[in-house]
Amino acid sequence: MRLAKPQRQHRIARLLEHNAVTSQAQVVDLLAGEGVVATQATVSRDLEELGAVKVRMPGGETVYAVPQFEERPEPKEQLKRVFGEWVVEVAHSGNLVVLRTPPGSAHVVGSAIDRAGLPEVLGTVAGDDTLLVVASERAGGGKVARILSELAGL
């Protein structure tokens, strides 16, 4: 069956959330497994519109990830899942918190923090494997680092 773009993109986002997808061809195959017909060119446009990016997994393999999903879990639970998978180190100084991730993954963590809308966080800046989190003066870096460390299970 052919789906309208919003339905197809929703399925693609769900597939990326639940599978380690390494190629556009794999997305086409996974969709076909659900009875959805889509070409590689269509999937390529869908991935672009979804904002899907390739991220490096801890084992070195690169997979597609969508930083934002239309239907997402509770922000705290989403943060806990993302942090448990991607954050390997937390440090702080003053009102700044520095998070370390595997190479190519800092933007995924930054996006999750931004979407969660934590009142203690003013904003984030992501590099390749390092994320800078700016804490409010009221909360301070130490408190935010403790919150984020707890979410990461560190």
RODO-2510 file (C-alpha; in nm, 4 decimals, decimal comma):
residues 154
     n   res          X          Y          Z
     1     m     0,0000     0,0000     0,0000
     2     r     0,1056     0,3584    -0,0518
     3     l     0,0699     0,5935     0,2432
     4     a     0,0352     0,9701     0,2531
     5     k     0,3576     1,1446     0,3463
     6     p     0,2674     1,2159     0,7136
     7     q     0,1732     0,8511     0,7779
     8     r     0,4821     0,7220     0,5971
     9     q     0,7112     0,9611     0,7854
    10     h     0,5542     0,8617     1,1158
    11     r     0,6275     0,4957     1,0360
    12     i     0,9845     0,5788     0,9357
    13     a     1,0408     0,7687     1,2622
    14     r     0,9017     0,4702     1,4568
    15     l     1,1236     0,2285     1,2616
    16     l     1,4325     0,4390     1,3358
    17     e     1,3385     0,4521     1,7026
    18     h     1,3096     0,0727     1,7324
    19     n     1,5733    -0,0531     1,4844
    20     a     1,9406     0,0107     1,4184
    21     v     1,8941     0,1333     1,0609
    22     t     2,2165     0,1844     0,8684
    23     s     2,0923     0,2676     0,5163
    24     q     1,8047     0,4114     0,3173
    25     a     1,7662     0,0743     0,1444
    26     q     1,7111    -0,0832     0,4855
    27     v     1,4314     0,1698     0,5537
    28     v     1,2692     0,0735     0,2205
    29     d     1,2934    -0,2960     0,3193
    30     l     1,1515    -0,2366     0,6691
    31     l     0,8604    -0,0405     0,5225
    32     a     0,7996    -0,3192     0,2688
    33     g     0,7909    -0,5633     0,5608
    34     e     0,4957    -0,3608     0,6923
    35     g     0,3310    -0,3639     0,3493
    36     v     0,4232    -0,0032     0,2694
    37     v     0,5567     0,0762    -0,0783
    38     a     0,8195     0,3514    -0,0981
    39     t     1,1150     0,4172    -0,3270
    40     q     1,4643     0,4933    -0,2060
    41     a     1,4300     0,8497    -0,3421
    42     t     1,1078     0,9006    -0,1429
    43     v     1,2697     0,7601     0,1710
    44     s     1,5676     0,9916     0,1177
    45     r     1,3372     1,2969     0,1068
    46     d     1,1425     1,1704     0,4087
    47     l     1,4599     1,1249     0,6139
    48     e     1,5698     1,4770     0,5199
    49     e     1,2313     1,6260     0,6167
    50     l     1,2298     1,4323     0,9456
    51     g     1,5729     1,5760     1,0256
    52     a     1,7203     1,2254     1,0486
    53     v     2,0948     1,2181     1,0962
    54     k     2,3563     0,9447     1,1056
    55     v     2,4997     0,8911     1,4525
    56     r     2,7827     0,6666     1,5601
    57     m     2,6837     0,3886     1,8002
    58     p     2,9230     0,2885     2,0801
    59     g     3,0453    -0,0085     1,8680
    60     g     3,1386     0,2256     1,5823
    61     e     2,8460     0,1510     1,3487
    62     t     2,6535     0,4527     1,2164
    63     v     2,2742     0,4449     1,2270
    64     y     1,9949     0,6887     1,1475
    65     a     1,8350     0,8776     1,4353
    66     v     1,5555     1,1340     1,4443
    67     p     1,6148     1,3894     1,7199
    68     q     1,2431     1,4702     1,7482
    69     f     0,9388     1,2452     1,7225
    70     e     0,5772     1,3576     1,6777
    71     e     0,4613     1,1168     1,9492
    72     r     0,7270     1,1111     2,2134
    73     p     0,7321     0,9701     2,5639
    74     e     0,7287     1,1804     2,8787
    75     p     1,0277     1,4205     2,8517
    76     k     1,1946     1,2857     3,1694
    77     e     1,1625     0,9252     3,0465
    78     q     1,2893     1,0227     2,7005
    79     l     1,5852     1,2020     2,8599
    80     k     1,6617     0,8997     3,0775
    81     r     1,6611     0,6709     2,7712
    82     v     1,8756     0,9066     2,5607
    83     f     2,1180     0,9729     2,8475
    84     g     2,1486     0,6027     2,9303
    85     e     2,2456     0,5301     2,5694
    86     w     2,4596     0,8326     2,4798
    87     v     2,6079     1,0154     2,7816
    88     v     2,9394     0,8737     2,9033
    89     e     3,0690     1,1565     3,1235
    90     v     2,9338     1,4620     3,3085
    91     a     3,1431     1,7494     3,4487
    92     h     3,0650     2,1051     3,5590
    93     s     3,2182     2,4438     3,6339
    94     g     3,0202     2,7435     3,7565
    95     n     2,6898     2,7405     3,5701
    96     l     2,8226     2,5242     3,2838
    97     v     2,7864     2,1484     3,2469
    98     v     2,9890     1,9499     2,9941
    99     l     2,8548     1,6176     2,8685
   100     r     3,0669     1,3707     2,6715
   101     t     2,9137     1,1289     2,4199
   102     p     3,0428     0,8855     2,1584
   103     p     3,1639     1,0667     1,8422
   104     g     2,8829     1,2162     1,6359
   105     s     2,6185     1,1884     1,9097
   106     a     2,6242     1,5162     2,1050
   107     h     2,3469     1,6739     1,8938
   108     v     2,1073     1,3888     1,9774
   109     v     2,1533     1,4506     2,3507
   110     g     2,1323     1,8290     2,3046
   111     s     1,8079     1,7999     2,1125
   112     a     1,6576     1,5792     2,3846
   113     i     1,7545     1,8329     2,6550
   114     d     1,6144     2,1221     2,4515
   115     r     1,2824     1,9419     2,3941
   116     a     1,2501     1,8452     2,7611
   117     g     1,2313     2,2116     2,8626
   118     l     1,4088     2,1673     3,1955
   119     p     1,3620     2,4906     3,3954
   120     e     1,7207     2,4671     3,5262
   121     v     1,8663     2,4718     3,1710
   122     l     1,8959     2,7899     2,9646
   123     g     2,0277     2,6155     2,6517
   124     t     2,2750     2,3773     2,4916
   125     v     2,5535     2,3897     2,2334
   126     a     2,6552     2,0616     2,0703
   127     g     2,9791     1,9697     1,9017
   128     d     3,0744     1,6247     1,7758
   129     d     3,1214     1,4371     2,1036
   130     t     3,0856     1,7194     2,3554
   131     l     2,7780     1,9079     2,4685
   132     l     2,7808     2,2329     2,6651
   133     v     2,4744     2,2837     2,8854
   134     v     2,4192     2,6310     3,0291
   135     a     2,2479     2,6146     3,3684
   136     s     2,0474     2,9003     3,5134
   137     e     2,2297     3,1012     3,7811
   138     r     1,9613     3,0001     4,0272
   139     a     2,0195     2,6257     3,9745
   140     g     2,3934     2,6348     3,9099
   141     g     2,6118     2,3842     3,7261
   142     g     2,6529     2,1520     4,0241
   143     k     2,2805     2,0903     4,0647
   144     v     2,2224     2,0466     3,6892
   145     a     2,5239     1,8136     3,6646
   146     r     2,3760     1,5987     3,9454
   147     i     2,0365     1,5853     3,7689
   148     l     2,1951     1,4932     3,4355
   149     s     2,4337     1,2392     3,5939
   150     e     2,1382     1,0693     3,7613
   151     l     1,9508     1,0533     3,4286
   152     a     2,2584     0,8937     3,2693
   153     g     2,2970     0,6433     3,5524
   154     l     2,6473     0,7726     3,6274
***
